[in-house]
Each structure stands twice: as C-alpha cells, then as structure tokens.
Amino acid sequence: MKAVVFDLDDTLLHSDLTISDFTVRVFRKLHEKGFIIIAASGRAQLSMKPYVDQLSCVSAYISCNGSEIWDGTTHALIRQELFSAETAIDIALFAEKHDCYAQVYEGNRFFFNRHGKYADMYASATRLTGVYVGKLSAFIHEPRNKILLIDHKSRISAMYSDAISLFAGKASVTCSKPCYLEFNPVNATKGLALQSVSALFGFCLEDTIAFGDSLNDLSMLQSCGISVAVSNGWKEIVPCCTSVCGSNDDDGPAHYLNDHYLGEEVGE
C-alpha cells in the first residue's frame, strides 16, 4: 500500500476533538516509510489546518467534502469546485421552506441564518467565527463551495430524501453527522477529490487505505483498495468496507495501521 486517507470527525479525532500522541507518532512513522498521508473532511479548510499542522506529515488535504484540495505543507489551494449563486440560493430557499438552520462559508467565518444552539455548537467544534446574516437566500450573491443545514436527525433524514430528488444533477448531497445535511457542488465528493490527489501525487487508489465513519465518506471508501470503518461508524457504512477497526476514541485507525503496516510497537 502506498497511501492512507482518513476522515477527521468521529474517525481520527477523539470525541473531545483531539488527536492522540499515539496517532501522531503512527502517521509520522508511516510517512517516514514512504506512505502518502491525506486528510479528507467535511470541515472547512481553516478548521482542518490545525490538525494537519499537528500531524506535520500530510501531503494534501480535502476540505468541504471534496470541494477543495489543499497542499499539506504550504496550505496553498490546489483545486476548487463551486456551485453557482443560483443553485446556492435555491438550497437556501429549501432550508427556509423547511424552517431549518443553515450556513455558508468564507475564509475563517461561517454565515448563519438564526441564533441558537446550532451556531454556538458549530463555532465551538470548528474554531471558526460565526456571523449572523438573517435570511440566507438574501445574503448569497456569489458561487459557494458548501451549504450546511443542521436540525434534529429525524428532520434531517426526511429532508435528505427530498434534497436528493430536488437537487439531482445540481448538487452533491450528503451527511457527515445524523443532524447535518450538506450540499456541495455536484462534482465535489471525497471520492472524486481523492482521484485528483492520486493523479497529482502518482499513486493508485487500489494501493490506498481509507478510514471513515459516515455517509460523506462512502465515495472515498468505495474508491480505495482497502476500506476500513471505525467501530463507531454508521450502520450503513460498516457493511460497505473491507474491514473494521477500533473506535475513534480508542485510536482505531492508528492501531490498525501500526498492526498491519509498521510491524512494530509504537509506544502508547
């Protein structure tokens, strides 16, 4: 195997949103042995950057579910996908129709349509700054890379089915958490972004190990030669993978890689 790609939240990150020292040591050792290390998340770029810097061995990272690809050392933008302002407005109108919290992104800020627990929760989890803008459909005037809706998981499940039908051919619709409904450009998935990264760095997806936990990881997991679900992953994801490792809180991906590819004990 030549490369490793991994999701962050609920996969590599502990529930307290940290990366363990053990995981850092394993990935650095893999990098020393020639593995290409890639991170792929639904998070915005600046929310991923601290973790990329902590690992200090990431060649490239994929943000916003595949909308953007960034250099892991210089943090320069390699590729970006956007949907039109018109499509973004239609998604914002969809959120308004369902009376749902929604937000868009720019730099280190996210712009949201209502105050409350969802905006506060997101700011705390991502280290981004939230800016209240009121009606999101009136705020959007330019192409966007992602729109996120947050609500109770039962409402998100119902809206997901509607969104898949309404935005077919216009947007990629996925979920990274049961309470998240995520819209990205139609060609923006982790799987498609990983294809671009593999071409750029000269490795085959058949020689790649992928770790994930949720629906937005599925295209990436299905693209790779070995796909590993963390044991805390969604029940819909685990049967699609070739293997299962320990949970995110037990450093499952790092233990799997240490046991299978390092052939040595990296001290806890």
N, C-alpha and C positions, 0 to 999 in steps of 0.2 A: 504494500500500500504506500502511496506517495503523499496523500493529503488528508487532512482532517477538517471538517466543517461542523460547527456547533451553534445551536441556538443559545441565547442567554437566559432569559427569564424562565424559571421552572425547569431548566435543563442544566446549565453550567452554574448559574447563580444559586446560592442558598436562598431560603425563604426570606432571610433578612437582607437580601440583595447584595451579598458579598461573595467574593471568590476566595476559596481557602488557599493557604500557602501550599498545601499538598498539590492542589490542582495547578497552581502556577509552576511548581517545580516539574510536574509531569509534562506540561506543554513545552516548557523551555528545553527539557531533555529531548523531547521528540523533535523540536526544531533543530537542536544540535545534531541529531541523527539524520537530518535532511528532509523531514516532513514539512510540507507547506501547511500553515495554520491559517484558517479562515473563520471569522465570526459572521453570523447571519442572524439578524434580529428584526422585529417589527419596530424597534426603537428608532428614534431619530439619531442622526449622526453624532451630535454633541452629547447625547445621552449614552452612546456606546463608547465614546472616546476614552473615558476614564478606565474602563475595563480593558480596552485594547492596550492602553499605556501600561496598566498593571501587569498584564501578561508579557508585554515587551517582545513578543515573537510572532505577532500576527502579520502575515504578508498582505492581506486585504480583508476588508470587512464590508458586509452588505447591510444596508440600513433600510428602514421603512418597507420591510417585506420584499425587497428586491428593486425598489425604485431607484436606489443609489448604490454605487460601488465606490469605495474609498481605499486609498493606499494606506496600509497599516503603519508605515513609518512616517511619511510626510503628512498624512491626513489630507492629501490632495484628492479632489473629486476625479474619478476615472470615467464614470458613466452615470447618466441620469435619465429617468423616464418620468414624464409628466402627463396628466390628463388635462384637457382643455378647461378653460374657465367655465365654459357652458356645462360640461359634464360635472365639474365640481359644484356648480350652483344647483344642478339637478339633484346631486347627492345631499346637499344641504337642505333642499326643499323636502326630500324624502325624510330626513331627520325631523324637520318641522312638522310634517304630516303625522309622524308617529310621536310627536311631543317628546323628543329624545335629546339628551345631552350630546353635543357634537363639538369637534375641534379640528383646526387645521394647523400647519406648522410653518415656521420660518426661522432659520437660524437656531438660536437657543431659546426661542419662545414658542408657545402654542397659544392659539387664539380660540376662545371658547364662548359658547352661547348662553351659559347660565351659571350663576354662582352655586356653590354647594359642595357636597362630599366628593363628587367625581373629579372636579377640577383640583381640589385640595389633595386628593389621593394621587392623582397623576403627577402633580408637581413634586410631591414628596418622593415618589418612586423613581422619577426620571431625572431629577435635578434641573429640570427646565423651568422657565418662568412663564406662568400663565397670565394672559391678558384678556379681560372680559371685553367682548365687542358686540354683545347683543345678538341680533338676528344674523346668523352666519351667511345666509344667502345674499344679504345686502352687503356684507363685508367683502366677499370674494369678487375680485376683478381680474384675476390672472391665473394661469395654469398652476396646478398644485400636484404634489407628489403623494399625498395621503390625506384621507379624512377618517377620523376615528369617532365612532358612536359608542357610548357607554350606557348601559342600563342593566336591569335585573336579567339574569341569564334566561329566564323563560321568555321575556320580551325580545331579547336578542335572538333567540332561537327562531321565533316567529318572523322577525324582520329579516333574518338571514335568507330564509326561503323566498321571501318577496324580492329581496335585493338581487339574488342570483338570477331571477327571471327578468326583472326590470332593467338590469344593467348588463345583461349578456352582450358581449362584444364591445362594451364601453368602459368597463372597469373590472379589475380583479377583486373579488370579494372573499374575505377570509376572516378567521377568528384566531387570535393567539391566546385569549382567555375566554371563559364562558360568558363574561359580561362585556366583552369587546366585539364590535362589528367593524371591520377595517376595509376601507376602499383604497385601492391603488390603481395606477394605470394598467390597462388590460395586459400589457406585456411585462408587468412588474410582479414577478413571483420569485421566491428564493431559488427555485429550481432553475429558472431561466437566467437569473443573475449568476448563479454558480457556473452555468455553461460558459458565460463570458469570462469569468475568472479563470476557469480551467484553460480556455484558449489563450488567455493573456500570460499565464504562468507555465503553460506547456505540460499539463498533466491530464490524465484521462479520468473521467468520472467513475469508470469502472475500478480505478485504483484509489478511490476516495471513501473514507468512513464518515458517515453523517450521524449526528446526535440531535434528537428533538423530542418534543412532548405534545405538540398540539397541531391543530388543523393548518396553520400557516407554515408548518414545517413539512407538510406532506409532499409537496412538489420536490423539495430538496432531498428528502429521504428516498423517494422513488427514483431519483436520478442517479444515486450512488451505488457503488458495488456492494458496500456493506452499510446497512441502515440499522441504527440502534436507538430504541426508545428507552427513556428513563422509566423506572417502575412506577413513578407517579404520573406518567403520561396519560393522555385521554384514552379512554377505552376504544375509540375509533381508530387510534393511531397504532397502538401496540400490534395488532394483527398484520399491519402493513409492513412491519420491519422484520429484518432477518434475525435480530437478536434483541434482548432486553438487558439493561444494566441496572445497577442500584439507583436509588432516587437522587434528586438534585442535592438534598440535604446530607446525603451520605457520600457525596463526591463520586457518584456512579460513573460518569464518563471518564474521569481521571483514573479510577481504579480499573475500568475496562481496558483503557489504553496501556496502563502500566503492566497489567497482567498479560496482555496479548502481544504487545509490540516493543516493550522495553526489555523484558526478560530479566528485570532486576527489581529490587525493592527500593522504591523512592520513599524515604522516611516520612512518616506522618508528622 
